[in-house]
Amino acid sequence: MAGRPRREGGDDPMTVTADLTTDRLVRTVERLWPDRAVQLVRGRRRTPGAQDLIFVPSRSAPRLLVPAGRRAAASSGLRRFSRALSGKERAVRLIGSAALRVGGEGLLADRIRIGPPAGGDSIERHLSGILGTDVVVGLGVGTLRANQKPILQVFDRRGRCVAYVKVGDSDLTTGLVRQEGANLAELARHDWSLLEIPALLHLGSWNDVELLVISALDTAARPGPGVLLQPPLAPLDELYDRYDEGSAALATTAYWRELRGTADRIEDAGRRASYEEALERIERSRGDDVVRLTAWHGDFAPWNLGHRGGRLQLWDWERFATGVPVGLDRVHYVVHTSTRAAGFSDQVLDTALTSSYVSHPRCSPDEQDLLGGLYLVSLAARYLIGSQGAQGEVLGPTTRTVLDALSRHSRRITATKGAR
């Protein structure tokens, strides 16, 4: 069994978070190599027959686990770029990638060691069979949240990243993994000129987890065009045009009925009442408003997209949905770009919702106000349900902030309709 991380440094929040992250990673490795002894080690000396996953840059501030002894793969693991990265962050990744290419892993002592083979299966053996070539894997390290799931980078013999794998290891994440697989299959029915979307390579179960294997997009180190807060409108319009379902009065749509029905699933009586009151205000004043129905990505944010060859590369499609009001993605983009930079507070959220960056040339001020309210309803529904599951306490503060913003915004758009 694994050597569990010891808590050092008292109750310092950063130390506690690092320990929780490390423990989660060790448990994940145990599950992916079920017949091997797994332990945390600190030291650069390798054990014959064992394989190491190296913490980059360290166990106390992990970003990646890369395979030891595989210089090209370790180097490739750092060459992941998104629109969210600053120039400094891009430079650090390029320098780190170059260092690992020439043997820099020897400077990194924090590792998870997977003991010598004892027979049986492993994630690498299973993926090699799926992809038809021998592969090794590394692990991404994300922030702790309710829908946290392991994400693997898959490298071939030459060290090229050939696929990513999302691992559904709970009821919640298994559902999300399966949903993203279905969404990618749907999106593959269309030809895209402005969007580049990962290809679905495999969806199936293994060792009591669900595996979604998708192609790796070749992201560019160079930043994309425009300012970070400005969502790319043309690729979104391509998505919206492909899934245009016409227009209807808001209160008559399946989208609105589903949001109303969410109230029945909210366990906390106070939160349920606040949510229902906000929806009633919006329906009374704006239920007859005609909205154009289309699709949305569901988590359109700088860290889920890149730019290459004049196209927008877009991944993480687990929240994709159709039959929703047009424009929700651009509101999500501005809100989450703003809150990641300045914190998820009332002021930051309100400022983002009224920012000029959420606007569209074909969207009137009244329509934009309603869209902001509908986005908050959609987001509140997501957080209210998500915060009720395992690890849901992680979402508690954000859920309260979103629900408060929904209450404020529903009153404002009710009072200001047609007053401009």
Sequence and secondary structure as in RCSB ss.txt:
>XXXX:A:sequence
MAGRPRREGGDDPMTVTADLTTDRLVRTVERLWPDRAVQLVRGRRRTPGAQDLIFVPSRSAPRLLVPAGRRAAAS
SGLRRFSRALSGKERAVRLIGSAALRVGGEGLLADRIRIGPPAGGDSIERHLSGILGTDVVVGLGVGTLRANQKP
ILQVFDRRGRCVAYVKVGDSDLTTGLVRQEGANLAELARHDWSLLEIPALLHLGSWNDVELLVISALDTAARPGP
GVLLQPPLAPLDELYDRYDEGSAALATTAYWRELRGTADRIEDAGRRASYEEALERIERSRGDDVVRLTAWHGDF
APWNLGHRGGRLQLWDWERFATGVPVGLDRVHYVVHTSTRAAGFSDQVLDTALTSSYVSHPRCSPDEQDLLGGLY
LVSLAARYLIGSQGAQGEVLGPTTRTVLDALSRHSRRITATKGAR
>XXXX:A:secstr
        STT HHHHHHHHHHHHHHHHHHHHSTTS EEEEE S   TT EEEEEES SSS  EEEETT HHHHH
HHH    TT  HHHHHHHHHHHHHHHTTGGGG  EEEEE S  SS  HHHHHHHHHTS  EEEEE     TT   
EEEEE TT  EEEEEEEE SHHHHHHHHHHHHHHHHHTTS  SSEE   EEEEEEETTEEEEEEE     SS  S
S TTS  HHHHHHHHHHT   EEEGGGSHHHHHHHHHGGG   HHHHHHHHHHHHHHHHHHTT EEEEEEE S  
 GGGEEEETTEEEE   TT EEEEETTHHHHHHHHHHHHHHH S HHHHHHHHTSGGG  TT  HHHHHHHHHHH
HHHHHHHHHHHTTSTTGGGGHHHHHHHHHHHHHHHHHHHHHTT  
